Amino acid sequence: MRPKQMRSILTFRTTTGAMAMERLCREHDFPGRLIPVPGKISAGCGMCWMAEPEAGDSLYEAARSAGLDVEEYYPQIMV
């Protein structure tokens, strides 16, 4: 089992939104990856974007600027 680390998490209402975040991040070389939502978080589609905490605010703003359906933003959560 991996040791838990502090991360930033963005959850989405739909799988389409989560996939759009992945596309946005790949196009702009933003950090992070798409993962299943950790058990301690509840999200509509079951997928989320995870990145280092220092990238969280920038990723959240990029997602909102792009009009993505961000459900929740967790700037620092232990996962």
C-alpha positions in Angstrom: 0.0 0.0 0.0 1.3 3.5 -0.9 1.8 6.1 1.8 -0.9 8.8 1.7 0.2 12.2 0.5 -1.4 15.6 0.3 -3.0 16.3 -3.1 -5.4 18.6 -4.8 -8.5 17.0 -6.2 -11.1 18.3 -8.7 -14.3 16.3 -9.0 -16.8 16.5 -11.9 -20.5 16.0 -12.2 -20.1 14.0 -15.4 -17.6 11.7 -17.0 -17.6 14.0 -20.0 -16.4 16.8 -17.7 -13.6 14.7 -16.3 -12.5 13.7 -19.7 -12.6 17.4 -20.9 -10.3 18.2 -17.9 -7.9 15.5 -19.1 -7.9 16.9 -22.6 -7.4 20.5 -21.3 -4.5 19.5 -19.1 -2.8 17.5 -21.9 -3.2 20.3 -24.4 -1.6 22.9 -22.0 0.8 20.5 -20.3 -0.8 20.9 -16.9 0.2 18.5 -14.2 -1.9 15.7 -12.7 -3.9 12.7 -13.8 -7.4 11.3 -14.0 -8.1 8.8 -11.2 -11.2 7.1 -9.6 -12.6 9.3 -6.8 -11.0 8.3 -3.5 -13.4 6.7 -1.0 -13.5 9.6 1.3 -14.9 11.9 -1.4 -18.3 11.6 -3.1 -18.6 12.8 -6.7 -21.2 12.5 -9.4 -19.2 10.7 -12.1 -16.7 8.7 -10.0 -13.7 10.3 -11.7 -11.5 13.2 -10.6 -8.3 15.1 -11.5 -5.5 14.7 -9.0 -2.4 16.9 -8.8 0.2 18.2 -6.4 -1.3 20.8 -4.0 0.8 23.7 -5.4 -0.9 23.2 -8.8 -4.5 23.0 -7.5 -5.5 26.7 -7.6 -4.2 27.1 -11.2 -5.9 23.9 -12.3 -9.2 25.0 -10.7 -9.1 28.4 -12.4 -8.2 26.8 -15.8 -11.1 24.4 -15.5 -13.6 27.1 -14.6 -12.3 29.4 -17.3 -12.8 26.6 -19.8 -16.4 26.2 -18.6 -15.9 22.6 -17.2 -18.4 21.2 -14.8 -16.3 21.1 -11.7 -18.4 19.7 -8.9 -16.0 20.2 -6.0 -12.4 21.5 -5.5 -10.3 20.1 -2.6 -7.1 22.2 -2.5 -5.4 19.9 0.0 -6.7 16.5 0.9 -4.7 13.4 2.1 -5.1 10.6 -0.4 
